[in-house]
Amino acid sequence: MWLFTNIGFFSIVQKPGTDFLTVRARVKHDLESLRERYLPGLSPIQAKGGTDYPWRATTSHADLAAALGKIALDINYGNFKNEIAARQGKARASRYGKVWQALYDMPEEASAHAKSGLPWGDTLPPGKKVAYGGILFDPTGKVLLREPKNHFDGYVWTFAKGRPDPGEKPEQTALREVFEETGVNAQILAPLPGEFAGGTTINRYFLMLAEAGSGGVSPDDKETASIRWATQEEAHELIGLTSNSTGRARDRAVLAAAISERRKSS
């Protein structure tokens, strides 16, 4: 099984012909933390280069069961990704977030966000690519804006968006881009009707609700200088600072559409 915890990620298997479990990890420190906190009987850690899991150790079924019980008793956090960011850093949280995003459209949930239920067609104007993003509100109605690094392409304050990776669903792309560009975890409320043309892309957005306590941009982020929560009136004015006239008009239209859609859904 795969085991994601706030001290590390593990793959646990029983090899053929053995009566013990092999606990494997990508990072040696994860196994060291597991032994220190929950599994003192874990065997010495062995290196096995050239494999998916370069570090491994062994334990008994009974000892692992006891360790899992201790791990369960230590769950005292309301958001797993935020806990990972606090304990193991934002880079690790981002990796775990990608796993979450890959599982987002599991079969039971696919009908709720199936492509046929989205308000956009499949045809794009010649020379245009599609990008997906999110317009995030907090419970008070404030909207999230991001400041691109060096005000790229004339944008001063705008919304998180980006092009899909191969095989991604629109929802996955939007959630990934929001997290990568703002550090904010969010949940999708509804697709935003309409398509919004930029310089090189046709942009499609989802109305989202931000998870409390998440967010933040590291100083070495390559795309985003900062993020800001603004009232709807402030957001309109801040978007107006953008010197790219096409982008400025687009983002103001997106903001107006998101405010209207939020009122309908509230």
C-alpha positions as CSV (number, residue, x, y, z in Angstrom):
1,M,0.0,0.0,0.0
2,W,0.9,3.6,-0.3
3,L,0.9,5.6,2.9
4,F,1.0,9.4,2.9
5,T,1.6,10.8,6.4
6,N,2.8,14.1,7.8
7,I,6.2,12.6,8.3
8,G,6.7,11.0,5.0
9,F,5.5,8.9,2.0
10,F,5.9,5.1,2.1
11,S,5.2,2.1,-0.1
12,I,4.6,-1.0,2.0
13,V,4.6,-4.5,0.5
14,Q,5.2,-8.2,1.4
15,K,7.7,-9.7,-0.9
16,P,7.0,-13.2,-2.2
17,G,8.4,-15.9,0.1
18,T,8.8,-13.6,3.1
19,D,6.7,-13.3,6.3
20,F,7.6,-9.7,6.9
21,L,6.8,-6.3,5.4
22,T,9.2,-4.1,3.4
23,V,8.7,-0.4,3.9
24,R,10.1,1.6,1.0
25,A,10.7,5.3,0.7
26,R,12.0,7.8,-1.8
27,V,13.7,9.8,0.9
28,K,15.8,8.3,3.6
29,H,14.7,10.8,6.2
30,D,11.1,9.6,5.9
31,L,12.1,6.2,7.1
32,E,14.2,7.7,9.9
33,S,11.3,9.7,11.1
34,L,9.0,6.7,10.9
35,R,11.4,4.7,13.2
36,E,11.9,7.6,15.6
37,R,8.2,8.5,16.1
38,Y,6.2,5.4,15.5
39,L,8.1,2.2,14.6
40,P,11.1,1.7,16.8
41,G,11.4,-1.9,15.7
42,L,12.1,-1.0,12.1
43,S,15.2,-2.7,10.7
44,P,18.3,-0.9,9.6
45,I,17.7,1.1,6.5
46,Q,19.2,-0.3,3.3
47,A,20.1,1.6,0.2
48,K,19.0,0.1,-3.1
49,G,19.9,2.4,-6.0
50,G,18.4,2.2,-9.4
51,T,15.0,1.4,-8.2
52,D,11.7,3.4,-7.7
53,Y,12.4,3.4,-3.9
54,P,16.1,3.8,-3.1
55,W,15.6,3.3,0.6
56,R,13.9,0.5,2.4
57,A,13.7,-1.4,5.7
58,T,11.6,-4.2,7.1
59,T,9.1,-4.8,9.9
60,S,6.5,-7.2,11.1
61,H,2.8,-7.0,10.4
62,A,2.1,-6.6,14.1
63,D,4.6,-3.8,14.6
64,L,3.3,-1.9,11.6
65,A,-0.3,-2.3,12.8
66,A,0.7,-0.7,16.1
67,A,2.5,2.1,14.3
68,L,-0.5,2.9,12.2
69,G,-2.7,3.1,15.3
70,K,-0.2,5.7,16.8
71,I,-0.3,7.6,13.5
72,A,-4.1,7.7,13.6
73,L,-4.1,9.0,17.2
74,D,-1.8,11.8,16.2
75,I,-4.1,13.2,13.6
76,N,-5.0,16.7,14.9
77,Y,-5.0,18.8,11.8
78,G,-7.9,20.1,9.6
79,N,-6.1,20.1,6.3
80,F,-3.5,17.5,5.3
81,K,-1.8,19.6,2.6
82,N,-1.4,22.5,4.9
83,E,0.1,20.2,7.6
84,I,2.6,18.8,5.0
85,A,3.6,22.3,4.1
86,A,4.1,23.3,7.7
87,R,6.1,20.1,8.6
88,Q,7.9,19.2,5.4
89,G,7.8,22.3,3.3
90,K,5.9,23.7,0.4
91,A,7.8,21.7,-2.2
92,R,6.6,18.4,-0.6
93,A,3.1,19.7,-0.2
94,S,3.0,20.6,-3.9
95,R,4.1,17.1,-4.9
96,Y,1.4,15.6,-2.7
97,G,-1.1,18.1,-4.2
98,K,-0.3,16.7,-7.7
99,V,-1.3,13.2,-6.5
100,W,-4.5,14.6,-5.1
101,Q,-5.2,16.4,-8.4
102,A,-4.5,13.2,-10.4
103,L,-7.2,11.4,-8.4
104,Y,-9.6,14.3,-8.6
105,D,-11.8,12.8,-11.3
106,M,-12.3,9.3,-9.9
107,P,-15.2,7.5,-11.6
108,E,-17.9,8.3,-8.9
109,E,-17.1,12.0,-9.1
110,A,-16.6,12.1,-12.9
111,S,-20.4,12.7,-13.6
112,A,-20.4,15.9,-11.5
113,H,-17.7,17.5,-13.6
114,A,-17.9,15.6,-16.8
115,K,-16.8,17.4,-20.0
116,S,-20.3,17.3,-21.3
117,G,-21.5,19.3,-18.3
118,L,-19.1,22.2,-18.9
119,P,-20.4,25.3,-20.6
120,W,-17.7,25.4,-23.3
121,G,-17.4,23.9,-26.8
122,D,-14.4,22.0,-28.2
123,T,-13.6,24.5,-31.1
124,L,-11.0,27.2,-30.6
125,P,-10.2,30.1,-32.9
126,P,-7.2,29.5,-35.2
127,G,-3.9,30.1,-33.5
128,K,-5.4,30.1,-30.0
129,K,-4.7,27.7,-27.2
130,V,-7.0,27.0,-24.2
131,A,-6.1,27.9,-20.6
132,Y,-8.0,27.2,-17.4
133,G,-8.0,29.1,-14.2
134,G,-9.9,29.9,-11.0
135,I,-11.6,33.0,-9.5
136,L,-11.3,32.5,-5.8
137,F,-13.5,34.0,-3.2
138,D,-13.2,33.8,0.6
139,P,-16.3,33.5,2.8
140,T,-16.5,37.3,3.2
141,G,-16.7,37.8,-0.5
142,K,-13.1,39.0,-1.1
143,V,-11.4,37.9,-4.3
144,L,-7.9,36.6,-4.8
145,L,-5.5,38.4,-7.1
146,R,-1.9,37.4,-8.1
147,E,0.9,39.8,-9.0
148,P,3.0,38.3,-11.8
149,K,6.8,38.4,-11.4
150,N,8.2,41.6,-13.0
151,H,4.6,42.4,-14.2
152,F,5.1,40.1,-17.1
153,D,3.3,41.2,-20.3
154,G,2.1,44.3,-18.6
155,Y,-0.1,42.5,-16.0
156,V,0.0,44.1,-12.5
157,W,-2.8,42.1,-10.9
158,T,-4.6,39.2,-12.5
159,F,-6.0,35.7,-11.9
160,A,-4.3,32.3,-11.8
161,K,-4.6,30.3,-15.0
162,G,-2.6,28.1,-17.3
163,R,-2.6,25.6,-20.1
164,P,-3.4,21.9,-19.4
165,D,-0.8,19.2,-19.1
166,P,-1.3,16.1,-21.3
167,G,-4.3,14.1,-20.1
168,E,-5.5,16.7,-17.6
169,K,-9.2,17.5,-17.2
170,P,-10.2,21.2,-17.1
171,E,-10.9,21.0,-13.4
172,Q,-7.5,19.5,-12.7
173,T,-5.7,22.2,-14.7
174,A,-7.5,25.0,-12.9
175,L,-6.9,23.6,-9.4
176,R,-3.2,22.9,-10.2
177,E,-2.6,26.3,-11.7
178,V,-4.3,28.0,-8.7
179,F,-2.1,26.1,-6.3
180,E,1.1,26.5,-8.2
181,E,0.7,30.3,-8.8
182,T,-0.8,31.3,-5.4
183,G,-0.2,28.4,-2.9
184,V,-4.0,28.4,-2.2
185,N,-6.0,25.2,-1.9
186,A,-9.5,25.6,-3.2
187,Q,-12.6,23.7,-4.1
188,I,-14.6,24.2,-7.3
189,L,-18.1,25.6,-6.9
190,A,-19.1,25.9,-10.6
191,P,-17.7,26.6,-14.0
192,L,-17.9,30.2,-15.0
193,P,-20.0,30.7,-18.1
194,G,-18.3,32.3,-21.1
195,E,-14.9,32.3,-22.7
196,F,-12.5,35.2,-22.3
197,A,-9.9,35.9,-25.0
198,G,-6.4,36.9,-24.1
199,G,-3.4,37.6,-26.4
200,T,-2.6,34.0,-27.2
201,T,-5.2,32.0,-25.3
202,I,-8.9,31.4,-24.8
203,N,-9.4,31.4,-21.1
204,R,-12.0,29.5,-19.2
205,Y,-12.5,29.8,-15.5
206,F,-14.1,28.1,-12.5
207,L,-15.7,29.8,-9.6
208,M,-13.8,28.6,-6.5
209,L,-13.9,28.8,-2.7
210,A,-10.5,29.1,-1.0
211,E,-9.7,26.8,1.9
212,A,-9.0,28.7,5.1
213,G,-5.4,29.2,6.1
214,S,-3.8,28.2,2.8
215,G,-1.8,30.4,0.5
216,G,1.5,32.1,0.3
217,V,4.2,32.6,-2.3
218,S,7.9,31.9,-1.7
219,P,10.5,34.6,-2.6
220,D,12.0,32.3,-5.3
221,D,8.7,31.6,-7.0
222,K,9.4,32.0,-10.8
223,E,5.9,33.3,-11.7
224,T,4.2,35.1,-8.9
225,A,5.6,38.0,-6.9
226,S,2.7,38.2,-4.4
227,I,-1.0,37.5,-3.8
228,R,-3.6,39.8,-2.4
229,W,-7.2,39.4,-1.1
230,A,-9.2,42.4,-2.3
231,T,-12.8,43.6,-2.0
232,Q,-14.7,43.4,-5.3
233,E,-14.3,47.2,-5.7
234,E,-10.6,47.1,-4.9
235,A,-10.1,44.2,-7.4
236,H,-11.7,46.2,-10.2
237,E,-9.3,49.1,-9.5
238,L,-6.2,46.9,-9.1
239,I,-6.9,45.1,-12.4
240,G,-7.0,48.6,-13.9
241,L,-3.3,49.0,-13.2
242,T,-2.5,46.5,-15.9
243,S,-1.0,48.2,-19.0
244,N,-1.9,45.3,-21.3
245,S,-5.3,46.7,-22.6
246,T,-6.5,43.3,-23.9
247,G,-5.7,41.6,-20.6
248,R,-7.1,44.4,-18.5
249,A,-10.4,44.3,-20.3
250,R,-10.5,40.5,-20.1
251,D,-9.8,40.4,-16.4
252,R,-12.4,43.0,-15.6
253,A,-14.9,41.0,-17.7
254,V,-13.9,37.8,-15.8
255,L,-14.3,39.6,-12.4
256,A,-17.8,40.9,-13.3
257,A,-18.9,37.4,-14.5
258,A,-17.5,35.8,-11.4
259,I,-19.3,38.2,-9.1
260,S,-22.6,37.6,-10.9
261,E,-22.2,33.8,-10.8
262,R,-21.3,33.9,-7.1
263,R,-24.5,35.8,-6.4
264,K,-26.5,33.2,-8.2
265,S,-24.9,30.4,-6.3
266,S,-25.1,32.0,-2.8
